[in-house]
Amino acid sequence: MSNKKDEILKSARELFTNYGYKKVSMDEIAKNANVTKKTVYSYFNDKESLLKSLIEEELVQMKSIITKHSNETDFFEGVNKVLYELLKYKKEAKLFITLSKEADELNTISSKNSIKMFDDGILDFIKMRLLWAINKGYIKDCDVDLCAFIIYKVYVSVIFEWDKELDEKKVTENITKILKEGLFN
């Protein structure tokens, strides 16, 4: 990657994080990166493709978290560790936080699409692990899409809506217990 392209991405990340996607122009990105607007357009077709590149960088970081735990032999522990770390990462990613607020407040399509890219990446991982566990006989056959959605939403609620101090070990143990044994046995 060229230094100019890196500077443009760095500039866009900084501006989008500080001011939101909608409020930042390509002129401002070029000025902040110390390049011409023509140079920005030589690397990116439009502001949305620039945002997409930044989201793809974030997804690479998320994939590295997934890869770190991909060899877990215990299905539940592996999924729990990955989900917890991904959601913690998502909660601390400044660009994602700004885009989330913008999506909620301004209802912009670009912000919503970027958040959907994050969510889809996590859901795809859960689905993949569910299919793997079903094939290995570790869990019962189930509607993989529905189960992935339920597991993801449980974690989202705990990470973003739980108003008490989070203890990773306690969260992991409790969710694993609920998934393995259910609540009503």
C-alpha positions as CSV (number, residue, x, y, z in Angstrom):
1,M,0.0,0.0,0.0
2,S,1.3,3.4,-0.8
3,N,2.1,6.0,1.8
4,K,-0.4,8.4,0.3
5,K,-3.2,5.8,0.5
6,D,-2.2,5.1,4.1
7,E,-2.3,8.8,4.9
8,I,-5.8,9.1,3.3
9,L,-7.1,6.1,5.3
10,K,-5.5,7.5,8.5
11,S,-7.1,10.9,7.8
12,A,-10.5,9.4,7.1
13,R,-10.4,7.2,10.2
14,E,-9.5,10.2,12.3
15,L,-12.2,12.5,10.8
16,F,-14.9,9.9,10.7
17,T,-14.2,9.0,14.3
18,N,-14.2,12.6,15.5
19,Y,-17.1,14.0,13.4
20,G,-19.0,11.1,12.0
21,Y,-19.2,9.9,8.4
22,K,-22.0,12.3,7.2
23,K,-20.3,15.5,8.4
24,V,-16.9,14.8,6.7
25,S,-16.3,15.7,3.1
26,M,-13.7,14.4,0.7
27,D,-12.1,17.9,0.6
28,E,-11.6,17.7,4.4
29,I,-10.1,14.2,4.1
30,A,-7.7,15.4,1.4
31,K,-6.7,18.5,3.3
32,N,-6.1,16.5,6.5
33,A,-4.0,13.9,4.6
34,N,-2.0,16.7,2.9
35,V,-3.0,15.4,-0.6
36,T,-5.2,16.8,-3.3
37,K,-8.8,15.7,-3.7
38,K,-7.8,14.2,-7.1
39,T,-5.3,12.0,-5.2
40,V,-8.0,10.8,-2.9
41,Y,-10.2,9.9,-5.9
42,S,-7.3,8.0,-7.5
43,Y,-7.5,5.5,-4.6
44,F,-11.2,5.6,-3.7
45,N,-14.2,6.1,-6.0
46,D,-16.2,7.9,-3.3
47,K,-16.5,8.5,0.4
48,E,-18.5,5.2,0.8
49,S,-15.7,3.1,-0.7
50,L,-13.3,4.9,1.7
51,L,-15.5,4.0,4.6
52,K,-15.7,0.4,3.3
53,S,-11.9,0.1,3.3
54,L,-11.8,1.3,6.9
55,I,-14.5,-1.3,7.9
56,E,-12.5,-4.0,6.1
57,E,-9.4,-3.1,8.2
58,E,-11.6,-3.5,11.3
59,L,-12.8,-6.9,10.0
60,V,-9.2,-8.0,9.6
61,Q,-8.6,-7.2,13.3
62,M,-11.8,-9.2,14.2
63,K,-10.6,-12.1,12.1
64,S,-7.4,-12.2,14.0
65,I,-9.4,-12.5,17.2
66,I,-11.3,-15.4,15.7
67,T,-8.2,-17.1,14.4
68,K,-6.6,-16.9,17.8
69,H,-9.3,-19.2,19.2
70,S,-10.1,-21.3,16.1
71,N,-8.4,-24.4,17.6
72,E,-10.4,-24.6,20.7
73,T,-11.6,-28.2,21.1
74,D,-14.5,-27.3,23.4
75,F,-17.2,-25.7,21.2
76,F,-18.8,-23.6,23.9
77,E,-15.6,-22.3,25.4
78,G,-14.3,-21.4,21.9
79,V,-17.4,-19.5,20.9
80,N,-17.7,-17.8,24.3
81,K,-14.1,-16.6,24.2
82,V,-14.3,-15.3,20.6
83,L,-17.6,-13.6,21.1
84,Y,-16.6,-11.9,24.3
85,E,-13.3,-10.6,22.7
86,L,-15.1,-9.5,19.5
87,L,-17.8,-7.6,21.3
88,K,-15.3,-6.1,23.7
89,Y,-13.2,-5.0,20.7
90,K,-16.4,-3.6,19.0
91,K,-17.3,-1.7,22.2
92,E,-13.8,-0.1,22.3
93,A,-13.3,0.6,18.6
94,K,-13.7,4.4,18.4
95,L,-14.7,4.4,14.7
96,F,-17.4,1.8,15.4
97,I,-18.7,3.8,18.4
98,T,-19.0,7.0,16.3
99,L,-20.7,5.1,13.4
100,S,-23.1,3.4,15.8
101,K,-24.1,6.8,17.3
102,E,-24.5,8.3,13.9
103,A,-26.6,5.4,12.7
104,D,-28.9,5.8,15.7
105,E,-29.1,9.6,15.6
106,L,-29.0,10.4,11.9
107,N,-30.2,7.1,10.5
108,T,-27.6,7.2,7.8
109,I,-27.5,4.3,5.3
110,S,-23.7,4.2,5.2
111,S,-23.4,4.0,9.0
112,K,-26.0,1.3,9.2
113,N,-24.3,-0.7,6.4
114,S,-20.9,-0.5,8.2
115,I,-22.5,-1.8,11.4
116,K,-24.1,-4.5,9.5
117,M,-20.7,-5.6,8.1
118,F,-19.4,-6.0,11.6
119,D,-22.5,-7.9,12.8
120,D,-22.5,-10.1,9.7
121,G,-18.8,-11.0,10.3
122,I,-19.6,-12.1,13.8
123,L,-22.7,-14.0,12.9
124,D,-20.9,-15.8,10.1
125,F,-18.3,-17.0,12.6
126,I,-21.0,-18.3,15.0
127,K,-22.7,-20.1,12.2
128,M,-19.5,-21.7,11.0
129,R,-18.8,-22.9,14.6
130,L,-22.3,-24.2,15.0
131,L,-22.1,-26.2,11.8
132,W,-18.7,-27.6,12.9
133,A,-20.1,-28.6,16.3
134,I,-23.2,-30.3,14.7
135,N,-20.9,-32.2,12.2
136,K,-18.7,-33.4,15.1
137,G,-21.8,-34.4,17.2
138,Y,-21.0,-31.9,20.0
139,I,-24.4,-30.3,19.7
140,K,-27.8,-31.2,18.4
141,D,-28.9,-30.3,14.9
142,C,-30.6,-26.9,14.9
143,D,-31.5,-23.9,12.8
144,V,-28.0,-22.5,12.5
145,D,-29.2,-19.0,11.5
146,L,-31.6,-18.7,14.4
147,C,-29.2,-20.1,17.0
148,A,-26.3,-17.9,15.8
149,F,-28.6,-14.8,16.1
150,I,-29.8,-15.8,19.6
151,I,-26.2,-16.4,20.8
152,Y,-25.0,-13.2,19.3
153,K,-27.8,-11.1,20.8
154,V,-27.2,-12.6,24.3
155,Y,-23.6,-11.4,24.1
156,V,-24.6,-8.0,22.7
157,S,-27.0,-7.5,25.6
158,V,-24.5,-8.5,28.2
159,I,-21.7,-6.3,26.7
160,F,-23.7,-3.2,25.8
161,E,-26.7,-3.2,28.1
162,W,-25.6,-4.9,31.4
163,D,-25.0,-2.0,33.8
164,K,-22.8,-4.0,36.2
165,E,-19.1,-4.7,36.1
166,L,-18.3,-7.4,33.6
167,D,-16.2,-10.4,34.7
168,E,-15.2,-12.3,31.6
169,K,-14.8,-15.6,33.4
170,K,-18.2,-15.2,35.1
171,V,-20.0,-14.2,31.9
172,T,-18.4,-17.1,30.0
173,E,-19.3,-19.7,32.7
174,N,-22.9,-18.5,32.9
175,I,-23.6,-18.4,29.2
176,T,-21.8,-21.7,28.6
177,K,-23.9,-23.3,31.3
178,I,-27.1,-21.9,29.8
179,L,-26.2,-23.1,26.3
180,K,-25.1,-26.5,27.5
181,E,-27.7,-27.3,30.1
182,G,-30.5,-24.9,29.5
183,L,-32.4,-23.1,32.2
184,F,-35.2,-25.5,32.8
185,N,-33.5,-28.9,33.3
